[in-house]
Amino acid sequence: MAREIRDLLKELDIETNERDLYTKAFTHPSFSNEKRNSLGDYERLEFIGDGVLDLSVADIVYRLYPKLNQGDLSKIRINFVNGKALAQYARKYGFEDLVLMGHGQKNNGGPNDKILEDVFEAFLGAIYLDKGYEFVYGIVSKIFLEDIKNVPMNVLKDYKSQLQEFVQADTRNCVTYRVVSETGNPPNTEFVVEVMWDNQVYGQGKGSSKKKAEQEAAKDALSKVAR
């Protein structure tokens, strides 16, 4: 028997008040455009779900690790809200069988990691609008809590190391850093650095030294690829 959205809702103990929200959360724009359905697609739900996810995971991490500083808390959060991680969680709950797509997208390989990431966030957005923040926080806790409790401490590596590992896992390429500007005189020098791979700029950072600016650029890039 094919998996349906109601199976997912039952698995997560969600008694919905607005079933259409969840259908919309799993509707890819290609399906909406092809079928001209009145519900629309998941993009707006994805927007609000992204914010709900960030806040919920940040809250869980903050409470679980009272002795960690802001930088280390950010590293743990990024480990769980990046696109690759969200696609893995989506697959864990069988989201790939639930996405409604147009024929062209289906023939193009079906739901890829980016689509699954978007749908995962849209699903949380639907729960938030349907049931409120406390309820969606409980769902996020159910999905993420044990993994956050058992996060490997190598996640707390510096931002440059994290970014390099992320990029190599995705593309087998290396990141490069370049100084965009250097202003002022020691000890008030400010460096601006950009981080690049695949000939694209993914982040920018400022610092009183090249090393500090590179770390900030890597942090900026990680915050972006974590979407």
Buried (B, 14 or more C-beta within 10 A) or exposed (E): EEBEBEBBBEEBEBEBEEEEBBBBBBBBBBBBEBEEBEBEBBBEBBEBBBEBBBBBBBBBBBEBBEEBEEEBBBBBBBBBBBBBBBBBBBBEBEBBBBBBBBEEBBEEEBBEBEBBBBBBBBBBBBBBBBBEEEEBBBBBBEBBBEEBEEBEEEBBEBBBEBBBEBBEEBEEEEBEBEEBEEEEEEEEEBBBBBBBBEEEEBBBBBBBEBBBBBBBBBBBBBBEBBB
